[in-house]
């Protein structure tokens, strides 16, 4: 799925420099931040913020939805590529140039309400079977904390795994997990602990022109000040 957007017209020198270069944006299916719409378009909170941002800044772009590890690898290794919604972590910080934050994303443990599971801290969580998905920042963080994760290729598969008691806890985003559970027809899940509050941004290949990064960050701040970002977020509440 590929969307191409070219923005033409006169503008100040910085805009001319920016739109002479096309940024190839990659994203994954990570509702409600980025996902496929009913007409196969790419929608979501982050997607709308990013597309509005690029159009306002006068930066040409393409947009493609891919599996996470492929999208991340392209942004990491290929010039003029970028990926969102990317959690900005210490491990990733120096590998990319950043525009953001776009949105907040709290990391939680979900459990079946009927299990009456209580987790007060990360150490207690290690006593349970914890599900996540490969390459995700949530799973990588918990692995660094000493967790033995039960990983899938796609996060939505964890909804069925927890419903069938194949895992005890599902480590996921506070909006993503409930969305996938509803989509999979899995009810009765509750958050038992929020273990990290994070922000998600656009991660650009490290060789991206600084002028583009500076312009996009400035325009994103203007969008926040004008209430544009808040209005986009309100559409998904």
C-alpha positions in Angstrom: 0.0 0.0 0.0 1.7 3.2 -1.2 0.6 6.8 -1.2 2.5 9.5 -3.1 2.1 13.1 -2.3 3.9 15.9 -4.2 3.6 19.5 -3.0 4.4 22.2 -5.5 4.5 25.9 -5.5 6.7 28.8 -4.5 7.8 29.3 -1.0 10.7 30.6 1.2 14.2 29.1 0.6 13.8 26.5 3.4 10.7 25.2 1.8 12.3 24.9 -1.6 15.2 23.0 -0.1 12.8 20.7 1.8 10.4 19.8 -1.1 13.3 19.1 -3.5 13.8 15.9 -1.5 11.1 13.2 -1.2 10.8 11.5 2.2 9.6 7.9 2.0 7.5 7.4 5.1 6.9 3.9 6.4 4.4 2.9 9.1 2.9 -0.3 10.5 -0.6 -1.4 11.5 -0.7 -0.1 15.1 -4.2 1.1 15.9 -5.4 3.7 16.6 -2.2 5.5 15.7 -1.7 4.1 12.2 -3.8 1.5 10.5 -5.7 0.5 7.3 -9.1 2.1 6.8 -12.2 0.4 5.3 -11.2 1.7 1.8 -7.6 0.4 2.2 -6.3 4.0 2.9 -3.8 4.5 5.7 -5.5 6.3 8.6 -5.1 6.9 12.4 -4.1 9.6 14.8 -0.4 9.6 14.0 -1.1 9.2 10.2 -3.3 12.3 10.1 -0.9 14.3 12.2 2.0 13.3 9.9 0.3 13.9 6.6 -1.0 17.3 7.8 2.5 18.2 9.0 4.2 17.3 5.7 1.6 19.2 3.6 1.9 22.3 5.8 5.7 22.1 5.7 5.9 21.7 2.0 7.8 18.4 2.1 7.1 15.8 -0.6 6.5 12.3 0.7 5.3 8.8 -0.1 3.5 6.7 2.5 3.5 2.9 2.8 2.3 0.5 5.4 4.6 -2.5 6.1 5.4 -5.0 8.8 7.1 -3.2 11.6 10.6 -4.8 11.3 10.7 -4.1 7.6 9.6 -0.5 8.1 12.1 0.1 10.9 14.9 -1.4 8.9 14.3 0.8 5.9 14.4 3.9 8.0 17.5 2.8 9.8 19.4 1.8 6.6 18.1 3.7 3.6 18.5 7.4 3.0 15.3 9.5 2.7 13.3 7.0 4.7 11.5 7.5 7.9 9.2 5.5 10.2 6.3 6.3 12.5 4.9 5.9 15.2 8.3 5.1 16.7 8.9 5.1 20.4 11.9 7.3 21.2 14.2 5.2 23.4 17.8 5.6 24.6 18.8 2.7 22.5 17.4 4.3 19.3 18.2 7.9 20.0 21.5 8.2 18.2 20.5 6.0 15.3 18.0 8.4 13.9 17.0 12.0 13.5 13.7 12.8 15.2 10.5 14.8 14.6 8.0 14.8 17.5 6.5 14.0 19.8 3.4 13.0 17.9 1.5 11.2 20.6 1.8 9.6 24.0 1.6 5.8 24.4 1.4 4.2 27.8 2.7 0.7 28.2 0.5 -1.7 30.2 0.0 -5.2 31.3 -3.4 -6.5 30.3 -4.9 -9.6 32.0 -8.2 -11.4 32.1 -10.4 -9.9 34.8 -11.5 -13.3 35.9 -7.9 -14.2 36.8 -7.7 -11.5 39.5 -4.0 -10.9 38.7 -2.3 -8.1 40.6 1.1 -6.7 39.6 2.6 -3.9 41.7 6.0 -3.6 40.1 8.1 -5.0 37.2 9.7 -7.6 39.4 6.4 -9.1 40.3 5.5 -9.3 36.6 8.4 -11.7 36.0 6.4 -14.4 37.7 3.9 -14.6 34.9 4.0 -15.7 31.2 4.1 -12.3 29.4 3.2 -11.9 25.7 4.5 -9.3 23.3 5.5 -9.1 19.6 8.9 -9.3 17.9 10.8 -6.0 17.4 8.4 -3.9 19.4 9.8 -1.4 21.8 7.6 -2.8 24.7 9.0 -6.3 24.3 12.6 -5.0 23.9 12.2 -3.0 27.1 10.9 -5.9 29.1 13.6 -8.2 27.7 16.2 -5.7 28.9 14.5 -5.8 32.4 15.1 -9.6 32.5 11.8 -10.9 31.2 11.5 -14.1 29.2 9.0 -12.9 26.6 6.6 -15.1 24.7 6.7 -13.3 21.3 4.4 -13.4 18.2 4.9 -11.9 14.8 1.9 -9.6 15.2 0.5 -8.1 18.4 -3.2 -8.9 17.6 -2.3 -12.6 18.0 -1.8 -12.0 21.7 -5.5 -11.2 22.2 -6.3 -14.9 21.3 -3.4 -16.2 23.3 -4.5 -14.5 26.5 -8.1 -15.5 26.0 -6.9 -19.1 25.8 -4.6 -18.8 28.8 -1.5 -19.4 26.8 -0.1 -16.2 28.4 -1.0 -14.5 31.7 -0.1 -10.9 30.8 -0.1 -9.0 27.6 2.4 -6.3 27.4 1.1 -3.7 24.9 0.0 -0.1 24.4 -2.9 1.3 26.5 -5.0 1.9 23.3 -3.6 -0.7 21.0 -4.3 -3.8 23.2 -8.0 -3.0 23.8 -8.5 -2.2 20.1 -7.1 -5.5 19.0 -9.1 -7.3 21.8 -12.3 -5.8 20.5 -11.3 -6.6 16.9 -10.7 -10.2 17.8 -13.9 -10.5 19.9 -12.0 -11.0 23.1 -13.7 -9.4 26.1 -12.9 -9.2 29.8 -9.4 -7.8 29.7 -8.3 -5.2 32.1 -5.1 -3.2 32.7 -3.3 -4.4 35.8 -0.3 -2.1 35.7 1.0 0.8 33.6 4.8 0.3 33.7 6.0 3.0 31.4 4.8 6.3 29.8 6.3 6.9 26.4 6.1 9.3 23.5 6.1 8.3 19.8 7.7 10.3 17.0 8.9 10.1 13.4 12.3 8.4 13.2 14.3 9.6 10.1 17.3 8.1 8.6 20.4 9.6 10.2 21.5 11.1 6.9 18.3 13.2 6.4 18.9 16.9 5.8 18.9 18.9 9.0 16.9 21.6 7.3 14.0 19.2 6.8 14.1 18.0 10.4 14.1 21.6 11.7 11.3 22.7 9.5 9.1 19.7 10.4 9.7 20.2 14.1 8.9 23.9 13.9 5.7 23.2 12.0 4.6 20.4 14.4 5.0 22.8 17.3 2.9 25.4 15.4 0.2 22.7 14.8 0.1 22.0 18.6 -0.1 25.7 19.4 -3.0 26.1 16.9 -4.9 23.2 18.3 -4.6 21.1 15.1 -3.1 18.1 16.8 -5.7 18.1 19.6 -8.5 18.2 17.1 -7.1 15.2 15.2 -6.7 13.3 18.5 -10.3 14.1 19.5 -11.6 12.5 16.3 -10.4 9.1 17.6 -11.7 9.4 21.2 
